[in-house]
Amino acid sequence: MRKPIIAGNWKMHKTIAEAVEFVNDIKDKVNNTDVEAVICAPFTLLKDLKEATKGTNIKIGAQNMHYAEQGAFTGEISAPMLKELNIDYVVLGHSERRQYFNETNETVNKKVIKALEEGIDPILCVGETLEEREASETKNVCKEQTEKALVGVSAEDMKKVVIAYEPVWAIGTGKTATSEDANDVIAYIRQVVANIYGDLANEVRIQYGGSVKPSNVAEIMNQSDIDGALVGGASLDVESFLGLLEF
């Protein structure tokens, strides 16, 4: 049985004070240990969030990292820096990183390998643009992104990887794939993983991301192959985030 994972991706939102207040408002209400709750926050918030969530079931994730341990990479953060803070997860290959910051399948793969080396579990994002979807390239795009991101990842390490299917056209637009369509693509991604790792694919958790909110999370989570959600805007509000966890 795959444990559901609901991860909030705060993107470039919240100050330290706002983040700590958010955690203080939810930590006594996150009691469902059958669902893994994760907050993926800006780098400046991570240390304070780890401190604020001590003794709770809430995990903390970063939104990106560099694949080098150190070096002349102004503005970047390394995996050892995240490890020092005991960060649980790191989001890699998010569509916004690919779109605005020139992420490639190759750099995502390097980051996945490095995160695993440092004991940080990757949340690997894959997904198609609107143009690719309209050209019926959805599955081809997801296959290529998944396969290339996992080059060199051992079967043992694959157990630690979470995959997030995020159709680019559904992020922040209010549009969402139907739960059946999302499940169909996620089942296909699981088959891609099975082609590499065999039955281990049945243990890999695959999330859906794309305008998930309390009003549609139950329908999405009731699908056979969807194991969670990577949520943007709806994760920024206390009651909304709690609603997501209580699907």
N, C-alpha and C positions, 0 to 999 in steps of 0.2 A: 504493500500500500504506500503510495507516494504522498508525503505530507504536503498539504497545500501551503503555498508561500505567497503572501501578499506584500509587495514591496512598493513603498512610496518613493517616487523620484522627485525630489524637491526642486531640481534644476537650479536656477540662480534666484532663489528665494530665501528669505528669513535671515535675520540677524541672530547673534548668539542668544540674546535675551529672549527673542521670539521663539527660538528653537527649544530652549530650556523650558519656557512656559508651556509650550505644546506638549512636551514629554511629561511634565508634571500634571497636565490635565488628563493625559490618557493612561499613564502607567498603572494606576490602580484598577483600570477598567479592561486592560488587556489580559484577560484571565483564561482565554481559550488556548490551551497548550496543544490542541490538535491542529492549529493553524500557526505557521511561522510568520511573525510580523517583522518587517524590515523597514528602516528609514534610510534612504540614500540621500546624503546631504552634501552641500558645498564643503570644501576642505576646511574652511575657517570654523566650521561648526563641529567637526568630528570629535575633537578632544572633549569638548563640553558635553556632547551627546553621549559619549561613552560613559562619562562620569554620571550623568543624569539618569542613565538607564541601568546602572549597576543594580543587581538583585532583581531585575525584571526579565520578562521573556522577550524583550524587544532587542533585535539585532540592528547593528549600524553598518551601513555601506558607504563607500565613496562612489563618485560618479565617473571617475576616470583615473588613470595612472600612466606613467611612462614605462616603457619596457626596459630601460637602462637602470642600473642600480644607482648611478650617480653620473654627473658630467655637466657639460656646458649646454644645458637645456633650460634656458631662462623661462621661468613661469611654470615649470612642470613639477610634478610630485612623483616620487618613486615608490615601488612596492615596499622596500624596507622602511620607508617613512610611515606608510600606512600600518605595516606590521607592528611598529613600535607603539602605535596607538591601539593595538588589538582590534583592528577593523575586521569585521566578519566577511563582508562582501565588497565587490567592486563591479560597477556597471561598465561593460566594455563593448565598443562598437555600436553605441547608440546612434540612431539615424541622424541626430543633430550633430554628433561628432563627425560622422561620415560626410554630412552635407556642408558644414561650416568650417571644419577644421582638418579636412583632407585625410580623414581616416581611410585606410585601405584594408582589404582582407588580410594582407600580409602584416601590417602593423598590429591589427587586432589579434592575429595569431601569436605574435611575439608577446603581446600583453597578457594573453591568456596563459601562455607558458610561464611567464614570470610570476604572475599572481599565484599560480598553483605551486611554484617553487617556494614561495614565501608563506604558503599556508592561508592564502586569502581566496575565498570561493568566488569565481567569476559568474556574473550574470551576463551572458553573451547575447547580444541583441542582433536579430536578423529580420529582414523585412523588405518589401518592395515599394517602389514609388507608384504614384498614380499612373504614370506613363507605362511603367512595366506591367502594372495590373491590367490596364486596358489593352496591352499587347499580349495578354495571356502568358506572361513570363513569371508570374508569382512563384510557382514551384521551382522553376529553374534558378531564379535569383536566390531563393531560400536555400536550395541545395548547394549552390556554389559558395554562398557566405558561410554556411554551416561547415561544409567539408574543409574549406580553406582555413577557417578559424581553429579547427581541431587538429591540424597537422602536428604530429609529434606528441599529442596528448595520450598518455597511457590509459588503459582501461580502468586502473585503480583511481587515477586522477579524474577520469570522466564522471565518476560517481559524485564528484564535488561540484560539477558544472551545472548551473541552471541556464536554460535557454529561454529567451524572451522573444516571441514572435511579435514584432511591432510593424504593422503595415504603415509606411510613412504617411500615406494619405489620410490616416485616421488619427494622427497624433495632434492634439490641440485644435482639431477642426470641428469637433462635435459629431463627426461621422464615425461610425464603427462598423466593422464587418458583422454580419449576422453571427450569432453564436455557432450556428452550423457551419458557416464558411470558415470561421476562425478554427473550429475543431478539425475541419477537413485539412487545412494547411498544417496545423500542429501535428496531426496524425501522420501527415506526409514527412514532416521534419523528423518525427520519431523513427520513421522508416529509414530515412537517410542515416540517422545515428545507428540504427540496427544493421545497416549495410557495412558499417565500420566496426561496431562493437558487439554485434549479435544481441543476445537476450538482455544484455545490460541496458539496452535502450528502454526497457520497461521500468527501470529504476530512475531514469533521468527525468527531472521535473522540467516541464515546459510551460511557461507563462504566456498569457496574452496581454498585449499592451496596445491601447488605442482607444482613448475616450471611455475608459472603464469608470463607472461611478456606482454609488450604492443602489441606484435604481435598476441597473442591468447586471450587476456582479453575480447575482444568484443564477441567472439564466446562463451566463458564461461558465460559471464554475460547475454547473450541472452536466457539462459536456464530458464525454468519456476520456478525452486526452488532454484536457486543459487542467493544469495543476496549480494555477495561481494567476496573479495579475501584476504587471508593472504599471503603476498608476502615477500620472503626473498631477494635474490640477486638483483632482478630487482628494489627493493625499495631504493637501496643505491645510485643510480645515479639520479641527478636532472631531466634530460629530460625523463628518463625512468619512474620515479615515476609520473611525470606529465602526461605521456602517459597512465599510468594505470588509472588515475583519469578521463581521457577524453574518456573512452571507448564508 
